[in-house]
C-alpha cells in the first residue's frame, strides 16, 4: 500500500515536471497557418529552437516590420517562393546570444547580435541562426535601432548597385523615399554624388530633403512623370502602378530595379530594362553600415515602436499606411 502511494506521488511529480518542462520549452511567435488578410497573422505558442551545428540561439529583443510580412501573409509571393505553412513571420532582428551549438567560435553567450533571417522567422522570442549570418551590435546602438538596419540598409545599398556601380551626376528616381528602405537609399545615392528625384508625401518632404534628395515629388499632388525625366536608375520600392508608370521616365540606357514587384520581368516593355532584386543576408556589409549608424554617419529613422502583441496590427498598417521611417517591434513591451 505504501509502495502504491509513493508510486502515485512519483507519477504525479513526474507528470508535473514534464508539464513544467514542456511549458518552459514554449515561446511566443507571430505566424500564419493560411494565406489571408489582417486576421491571418496570429499570436501563437511554439517550441523554442535548439541551436544546431554552427548555430547560435538568440533571445530576440526587437524585430523590424517589413512589407514582405503582409506580402507573404496574403500569398503574393507563394508562386515565386513557396513556403511551408504554418510559418513564423519576420525578416530581421536584434538580440542576445543565449545558447551556442557545436562548432561555433564567433559568438559567445551574452553577445549582442543582429541580422536578417535567411528566410523568415524573426517574430519569435528565440531564433536559431548560423553564426556566419550574424553581425555584432556596435556599442551605443540600442536593440530597437539595431533591428531596423539588417533588411532596409543592406537592401537599399545592394539594390542601388544591382544594375551597376553608381556614379556622380547619375539621375536616380527613388519611389517610397520616406520609408525605412527609401531613406537609406537617398543617403547612399547622395554619398555617390547622384542627382536624386524622390517621391514622398508632402508631410515627409522636409525629412527626405534633409537626407539628401534634390527633388522631392509629392506623389499625392504631382505626377512624377512630369518632373523626373531622363532617369538612369529608378528604384521601385512601392510596386503596383508605380512600376508601370516608371518606364516612361527612363533615359535610353535607363533601368528599373524593383524590390516590390517579383513579376517585373513579365511587366517590362520591349526595349526597356527591368531587374528584380531580392535581398540576401550580408553580415560584413551589415556590420559596416551598423557602425555608420552608431557613429551618426548614416541616419536610421524609426517611425514607430510597437509591442510584441501589436505585431499583427503593425503588419497591416505597413500595408495600408504610408509612414516615415521604420516600424520596429520591441519585445520588452
N, C-alpha and C positions, 0 to 999 in steps of 0.2 A: 504494500500500500504506500509506504514511504517512497519506494522507488518510482512508483507511478506518479506520485505527487511531484517529485523532483523532475521527472521526465517532462511532465506537463509544464512546470515552471521554466525549464530549459527551452522547451519548444516555444513558449510564449516569448521568452527573452530573445531567442534566435530570430523569431519572426519580427520582433520589434527592431532588432539590429539590422535585419535585411531591409526592412521598410525604411529605416533611417539612412542606410547606405544608398538605397535607391533614390531617396529624396535628395541626398547630398550630391548625387550624380546628375541631377537635372539642372537646367538653366533656362532662362527666358530667351525667346527668339521671336523675330517677326518673319513670317513665312507665308507662302501661298500654297494651297492644295489644288487649286484650279485657276485658270485664267479668268479675269473678270474686272469689274470696276473697283470703286473705293473699298467695298467690303470684302474683297478677295484677300487683301493683306490682313493678317490676324496675328495677335499675340498668342504664343503657344509655349509649352514646356517641352524641351527636347533634351537628349543626353548630351553631356559635356564631351567634347572630343578628347582623345588621348594623343599626345604627340608621337608621330611615327619617326622612322629613321630620318635624320637630317632636319627634323621639325622642332619648333618650339610651340608651346601653348601660351596664348596671350589672354590676359584678362582685359577685355575691351573697356576702355574708359570713354571713348567718343567715336562716332562714326558719321561720315558725310552723307548727305542726302543728294541723290543724283537723278537725272531724268531716266537713266537706264532702269531704275526701280519700277516706275509706272509703265515703262515700255515692256519690260518683262512681265509685269503683273497683268497687263492687258493682252499679252500674246503677240505683240507686234513683231518680235524677233524670233518667234518659235520656229519658223521655217529656216531662217538663216542659222540660228543657234539653238538646236533642240536641247531642252533641259529636262532632267528627270524631276517629276513632282512627287511629293512636296519639295520645295526648295526655299532655303533661307535667303532673303534679300540682303542688299547692302554691298557696296563695292569698295569701300575704303575705311580704314580705321586707325586709331592710335591707342596704345595701351601698355601694359606692363607684363613682361615675361613671368609666368608663374610655374612653368614646368618645362623641362627640356627632354627631348628624345635621344636615342643613341646617335653617335657620330655627329654631334653638334659642337661647335667651337667658337662661333662668332658672338653669341649672346649668352648671358647667364640669368638666372632667376633674379628678378628685381630690375632688370634693364628696361628702360622706356624705349619702345619701338613704334614704328609707323609703317604703313604700306597699303598698297592696293591688293585686293584679292585677285587670285588667278582667274576667278570667275565671279561668284557671288558668295555671300555668307557672313558679311560683317555685322549684321543686325542680330548678334548673339552675344551673350555675356562672355563666352570663351570661344576662341578660334584656334585652330592648329594650322600653321603655315610653315613652308620650307624657310629656313632661316636666311637662305640666299635671296629671298624675295623681299626682305625687310631692310629698313634703314633705321639708324638710331635717331631719336628725337633730340635736336640740339638743345643745349642749355638756354633757358629763357623763353622757350616755346611751350605754352600750356597745351593740354590734351585737345581742347576744342580747336585751337588754331592748327595744331598738327594734323588733326583728322580732316581738315579742309583742303589739304595740299595734295595727297597722293594721286588722285584721279585728275582733278582740274588742272593743276600746274603742269604735270607731266604730259597730259593730253594736249594742252594748249601749246606747249613747246614743240612736241613732236608733230602735231597736225600742221603747224606753221612751216615745218621743214619737210613735210611729206612730199610736196611737189618739187622740191629743190631748195637749195640754200637761199636765205633771204639776202637782199642787197639794198644799199642806200637808194632812196628815191623810188623804190618799188611801191606801186599803188595797191594797197590791201584793203579789202572790204571785210569787216567783221560783223556778222549778224549775232545779236544777243550779247552785245559788248558789256552790259552791266551785270551779267550773271557771273557765277563763280568761274566758269571756263573762259568767257569772253574777257573778263577783267585781266586775267593773266595774259591772254593773247595780245591785248592792247599794249601792255607793258613790254612784252618781248618784241613786238613789232617796232615799238618806239626805240628800244635799245639797238635795233638793226638799222635805224635811220629811215624807215619806210614812211610813206605818206599814208595816213590811216583814215579811212572812212568807217564810221561805226554807227550801227543802228541801236537805238535805245529809246526809252520813253523820255518825255520832256522832264519828268521828275528826276531822272538819272543823268541828265545832260552834263551838269557840272562835275559830277563824280567821274564820268567817263572821260571828260576833257582833262581832268586833273591827272588821270592815268596816262595821258599822252596822245589821245585822239586829236587829229587835226580838224576833222569834220564830223560832228555828231548829228545824226539824222533822226528826227522824231518820227518813228515808224507809224505812230498813230495819226499824224497830221501831214506827213510828207511821203512822197514816193521816192524810195532810194534810187530808182531807175533814172530819175530826173537830176540827180546830184552826183552819184558815184558813176563816173564814166571811165572807159579805158582801163578797167581794173585788171591787174596782172594776177592777183590771187584773191579769191573770195572764200571766206570760211563760213560754212553753213553749220552753225550751232543750234539752229532752230527747226529746220525741216519744213515739210508741208509746202505751201505755195511759195514760201520764201525761196526755196531751192529753184522752183520752176521759173520764177521771175529773175533769178540771178544770171542766167545765161546771157541775157541781152546786154548786160553791163560790161562784159568781158572784153579786154583787148584781144587782138588777133591771136596772141600766144597765151591768153589767159586761161586759168584753170579754177574750177570749184573743188574744194576739199570739204567733204561732209563727215561729221561725226553723228549726225542726227537722222540721216536717210540711208539705210542699208541698201536700198534699191536704186541708188544714184546712177549706177551704170546703165540700168534699163531706162532711166529718165534723162540720160544725156543726149542732147540733139546731135545730129550729124555735124561733123566738123567742129565739135566742141569737145573739151576735155574735162571729165569729171572723175574724181577719185574718192573712194570710200576709205575712211581711216578708223581703225579700231585700236584702242589703246591697249598696251601690254605693260605689266609692271617693269619699271626701270629703276632699281634701287640706287644705282650710282647717281643718276640724274636727280632722283628724288632727294637724296642726301644733299646734293649741291643746292637745289632750289630751296630746301627747307632751311639751310644755313643762310641763304639770302633773305628769307622771310624773317628769321630770327634776328638778323643784323639790321633789318629795316631797308635793305636794298630793294627788296621786292615786297609789294603790298599784298596782303591776303585779307580780303574783305569778307567779314562774317555778316550775313544778312539777318539771321535768326538762329536762336538756340532753343531746342525743344528737349523734353524729357523722353525717356525710353518708351513710355506708353503712348506718346504722341507721334511716334514714327509713322504709323499708317496714315494719319491725317496729314502729316508733313509731306508724305509721298504724293498724296492727292493735290495738295496745294502747289507742289512743284509742277504738276501737270496743268493746273488751271490758272495760276497767277504768275505774273512777271515780278521777279524780285531782284533787288540789288544785293549782290554778294551771295555767299554760300550759306546754306542751311545745314546745321550740324546738330546731331543728337548727343546730348550729354548724358551718359548712362548713370551718373550720380543723382540725377533729378528724378 
